[in-house]
Amino acid sequence: MTEPRRNRPVAVGLGVGLLALAALGLIGLLRGLLPASPTAWLALSPAVLAGLCWAGQLWYVGYSLDAVGVPGAFWRRLFGLANALTLLRGALYAVVAGFVVVPAGTPLAWVPALCYGFGAALDKIDGTVARSLGRETDLGARLDTAFDTFGFVAAPLVAVLWGLLPVWYLSLSAARYVFLAGVRWRRFRDRPVFDRPDSDLGKYLAGVQMAFITAALVPAAPTDLVLTVAPFVLAPSLAVFARDYLAVSGRLPGRTNY
């Protein structure tokens, strides 16, 4: 018991130091590339906001892995080709988040579409690399899920603030958190939680969402057409979240408790 307690401050210090290094590195890289003046409602520059978002994503993944007792040190398992690609994707999504404090009409309006689109492409590549190298891990899976979820918050939020998507499209950003909150509430009340349906439909629809959000962020995209198509793109994804919650709550037949 004594040795783990002695090592814990070192591990915590190393984690905090690496998070700070990650944030400062991204801030330094973006400082000369992004506009320095944020909008008045949030006194952070885009570069600082992007760095904080990336560090926050890494902290969340490290914390969630520790919480479920995944063996081994998070920071020692972070590096590798597949995880490096996933980390790059998280950094790109953090850059998108930085544009939350940049007004619409900026000369750099193409950057969110480029970063989010490239990150979406990497979403397919990092998994392929991990499988081909035999390096699929819980860490990689959690990084992938955390960055996907963050991307589905950052990119639609920028699009909504710039008038490129309707505000109700943010229901996509909230859907996963609502689903997880519902599952935790059932467990808190000692109610059974069942398996989700064994289906890849959600993954396919996530790819459709990534492509649509990227297109919506493109400055040359016809906004009227995007707004017309938006409900037809959004509805299937929300329906899948609703189906999954009905399944885990036992309202669909043939569910197995876990």
Number of C-alpha atoms within 10 A of each C-alpha: 5 6 7 9 9 10 11 11 11 11 15 11 12 13 18 14 12 16 20 15 14 19 24 18 13 22 23 14 13 19 15 10 12 18 17 14 13 19 14 10 7 10 12 16 21 28 29 20 25 27 27 21 23 27 23 17 20 23 16 15 21 20 13 13 19 14 9 8 9 13 8 10 13 18 13 8 12 17 13 13 14 23 24 14 21 25 24 17 27 28 24 26 29 31 29 26 29 26 31 26 22 23 15 16 10 11 8 14 18 14 19 27 21 17 20 29 23 16 25 22 15 19 21 12 14 23 20 14 16 18 12 11 11 9 15 17 13 11 18 24 14 16 24 22 14 16 25 20 17 19 24 22 18 23 28 29 23 23 25 18 17 18 15 24 23 18 13 12 19 19 14 19 19 13 18 15 12 14 16 12 12 15 18 14 12 15 12 9 8 9 13 14 19 21 16 19 18 7 8 8 12 16 11 11 17 15 15 15 20 22 16 17 23 22 20 25 28 19 16 10 13 12 17 11 10 19 16 12 12 19 13 10 17 19 12 14 21 17 12 16 17 13 16 21 23 16 20 23 20 19 13 15 8 11 16 14 12 9
